[in-house]
């Protein structure tokens, strides 16, 4: 099987031997040189988390950055500079917002604003959301039940933007590999630039194991880049997914809320330099080091949230963030309980200081599926 990590020079640029180089597929015109990225997650992939994560990105590494899922029916009339889901820092680059939609006029208006006013570098279409509200409106994974219409959604998006258009999808309702490959070929024919595959069915949601073999089969059957997603918890999982499937990149969601330094750890494995400002340091390693770094990352996130959100919204978003990542922390339930008792961000900051004043430890894996 192809190994996209055949040779990693000390300069940090991700390259391969000449015989494999032609098989690697560029994303964003080849600007992306780092094979790992954040997933678009409702309530989590906001400006504060993205900015905190970027501080763990290795030197000279370039990857893509999502938003939370954005409703194409709302974007045309929203204030993109004040809506929490579309807030961005002026220095954020390579942003690929994810939209939910299936009608041309809202999609056209949305992508025009995101491209011309907001600074998007690509547009991602959600065809993987399994929640009932999305299904009832023929959004998200519901589009996977109608290949021709799904391709039309891609086509109408491509026709209304100069940006590359990607799709994030699941194994679908059918869990039928031939159907999945034919479905993705239809998206490619419609102008899709790359796909992200989370190989679980709609009914599975986050239960069971992700079937990585589907990622491998899709990668071998189509010509556009494929990003693999599912069951990534530690850096070895990222390397294994790249190696076993040949995918062009790996995407992770909730694991990055617990281990944002996965970016740094992967950078070390691939020969990138430490993140700017962390020169001469090694990435956190082991339960205790990671427990301490988790505390530092949460304190930094709280500061960034306070810069971008109101006090009340910061409290709600921060509690949700802790509840998502805390299962990897030995006493994460206690940390979450403390966060719910804080009445404001000052009390929340004090709770973090008190909790992490004692040595904390993280576990490598949790039963919580990705």
N, C-alpha and C positions, 0 to 999 in steps of 0.2 A: 504493500500500500504506500502511496505517496506520503512522504514526511515533509511538511512545510518548514520544519525546523532543522534542516540538514546542516546548515552552517551559519553561525552567528558571529560576525566579526566584532572585535572589541570596540569599534567605533559606535556600535549601538544600532546601526541600520539593519532591519530585518531582511536578510537575503538568503538565497539558497544556491546550491550548485547549479551550473548552467543547464543540466538536463532536467531539472525540476522547475527552473525559474519561469519557463513559459507556461507552466500549469498553474501558477499563482495568479489570482485575479484581482486587479486593483479596485479599490473602493475610493470614491470621491476623486477620480482621475489619478489615482496612485499617490495621493497626498498622505493617506493613512499608512503608517509603517509599524503600527503596534497592534497585535492580533487579539485585543481584549477590550470590551466596552461595557458600559452600563446599560441595563434594560430600561425601557420606559415603564414606570410604575406609578399608578394613581396614588397621589398623596405623598410620594417619596422622591421622584426624580425632578425635584424642583431646583431653583437657582442656588439655594444654600447648600444642598447636598452636592450638586455638581461642582460648586466652587471648593468645598471641602475635599472632594475626591481628586480634583485637579492637583491639589497640593501633594498627593501621593503619586502622581504621574511621573515616570522616569524622565530624566533629561533627554530632550530631543524626541521624545515619543509623541506620536500624533494618532489620535483615535477619533471616533465619532461620539457625539453627545446627544442624548435624547431629551425630550421633555416628558412631562406627564401626558397622558392621553388627552387630546384636545378635540372637542366636539365641533365639527365643521359647521354646524348650524349656529353656533354661538360666536365663533371667531370673527365673522364679518362685522358684528356690532360691538365687540368688546374693546375696552381700552387695553391694548397689549402691554402698555407700560405700567399698568396698575393691577391687572388681573393676576392673582398669585401664581396661577399655572403657567403664565407666559412671561413672568418676570425673568430678566436676564441681566448679567453684568456686561458692561460695554466691552470688556476684554475677553469674553467667552468666544471661542472659535469652534468651527466644525460642528455646529449645532444642526441636528436633524430632528425637528419636531415630529411627533406622531399624531396623526389625525384619525378621527373616527367619522366615517360618513359613507354615503352611497348615492348622493344626488349631485348632478353636475354643477348647478348654480352655486350652492353653498361651498362645494369643494373649490370651484374656480375662484370665488371671492376669498376663500381662506388662504389658498396657496399664494395668491397674488399679494395679500397683506404680509404673509410670513416671509415671502421672498423679498419684496420691495421695501417694506417698512421695518421688519423685525430682524432681518439678517440671516435667515435660514440658509444652510448649504445643501440641504436635501430635504425631501419630504418622505416620511414613512407612513404607510397605510396600515391600520390595525385590522387584521383578519384573524386575530387569535383570541380576542376577549370572549370568555364563555359565560359572562353573567347574563341573567335573564333579560334585563332591560335592553342590552345590546341585541340579544337574539330576537326579541319581540319587534325591534325596529329594523331587522335585517342588516344589522351592523356586525362588526367583529367577525367571529368565527362562523356566524350564519352565512356569510358570503361564500364560505367554502362549500356550501351545498349547491351552489349555482355557478359552475365554472365560467360560463359565457358572461354572466353579469359581473362576476369578480374581475374578469379581464377587462370589461368595459369600464369599471371603476378605475382601474389602473390607467386605461387609455385616456379617460376624460381628465385625469389628473396630469398625466404627461403632456397632454395638449394645452394645458393651461399654465405651464411653468417651464422655465429653462433649467430647472434644477433636476438632479437625478431623483427618481422615485423608487422607493423600496417598499417591501411588504413584510410584515411580521405575521406568521401564521402557525397553526398547530397541525397535528396529524389529522385534524378534522373529525367529523362524526364517524366516518367510515373506517378509519384505521386501515385503509386499503392503499398499499404502497403504489400500485399502478395508477390508481385514481390521483394520489398525491402528486406523483411525477407529472402526469398529464395536466393536472391543475396548474402546477408551477410553470410548465412549458407554455401554457396559455397566458400566464402573467408576463413571462419573458417576451412572448410574441407581441404583447400589448405595449411593451416599452419599459418594463420593470428593470431596474439596474442591479439590484441584489435582493435576496430574500434572507430572512431569519427564520429558522425552523425550531420550534419547541415541540419535540416529538412525543406529545401526550395527546390523547383524544379530548374532545369537549367534555365528556362525562368524567374523565379522570380529574380534570382541573389540575390540582397539585398532588394528587394521590398516585401511588405506584411509582415505578421507575420510568425515566425518560428512555426511549428506545433510540440510542445513538446510531444504531445501524441504519435507521431511516435517513439520518443526516448524511451518512456516507453514500447511501444509494442516490440521494438527490444530488449530492456534489458530483457524483460520477455521471449523472444523466443529463445535466444541464451545463450551459456554458457561462452563465453569470455567477458572480461570487455568492457563496453561501455562508451565513453566520450560524453557528451552532449554539443552542441554548438548552439548558436543563441539567439539573443534578450537579451543578458546580458549587463546591463548598470550600475547597482549598486549592492552592496553586497546582498541586499534582493533578487535580481534576481538569484544570485548564489545559495543561500539557497533554494529558491523556486524550482529551476530546479533539485537540488539534491533530495528534498523532494517529488516533484510531479512525477518524472520519475524513481527514484531509481537508476539513473546512478551512475557510480563509480567515475567519475570526471566531472568537467565542464571546458570548454575551452572558452576563450574570446579573441577577437582580438582588434578592434579599441577602445573599451572602456578602454583597458589598456593603450593606448597611451594618454588618457585623465586622467585616474585615476590609475596610477601604484600602488597606495596605496590600491587598492582593495585587494591585497594579504595580507596586514597588517590588514585591516578591517575584512577580513574573518578569519584570524588567531585569532583575538580577540574573534570573535563569537564562535570559536571552542576550545578556551582555550589555544592556543599557546602563548608563550612569545613574546614580541616586537622584531623587527629585531635587530640584533647585532648593537650596536652603538646607539640605540634609547631606551635603558633601562630607565624605569621610565616614558616613554611618552605614550600617547594614539594616536591612529591613527587619522588623520585629519577627522573632522566631521563638516558638515554644509557648506553652500556656501562660506563663507569668508575664513574659515580655509582651505578648499580645493582649493580655488583660490590662496592662498599664497603658498600652497604645490605644486601646479601645476607650479608656477614660479620656485620654488627650483628644482623641477624635471627636468625642461627644461634646467636650468643652468648646472645641473650635466650632463645631456645628451650631451649638447654641448661640455663640457670638455672631455667626453669620446669619442665622435665622433672625436674630434681634435686629440686625441691620436692614433686613428686607421685609419683615412681616410685623404686624402689630403684636403687642404682648399676648393678647388672647389667642391669636392664630399661632404664634410661636409655641405656646403651651400645648395646644392641640396637636400640632404637627410633630413636635418633639416627643410627646408621649407615644404617638403612633410609630414614630421612628424607633424608639426604644423597644416597644412591644414587638416590632419586626425583627430586630437584631439580637435582642436579649437572650433568646434560646441558646445561643452559642456561649453565653457567659454563665459561669458556674452558679452564681446567685442572681441571675438576671431577673427572676420574679421579684426579688426584693428591690432591685433598682427600679423596676417599673412601678411597684407599689409606692415607692418614695416619690416618683415623679407625679403620680396622681394626687398626692397630698399637697404639692406646691401650689400656692395661690397666685404666684406671679413668677417672672423669669429670675428675679433676684433670689427667691426661695429655691427655685430649681437649680440655679448655679451653686448655691450652698449645699444642696442635697448631693450634687455631683462631687463636690469637693470632699464632703464627709464620706461618701461611699468609697471613692477611689483613694482616700488617704490610707486605706488598708489594702494589702496585696490582694489582687483579684486574678482569677484564672479563667482561660477560655478553653472550650473543648473543640476538637478538630471538626467533628461532625454532629449533626443533630438529625432527628427523624423528620424534621420539618423539610418537606420537599421544595425544590427550587423551581 
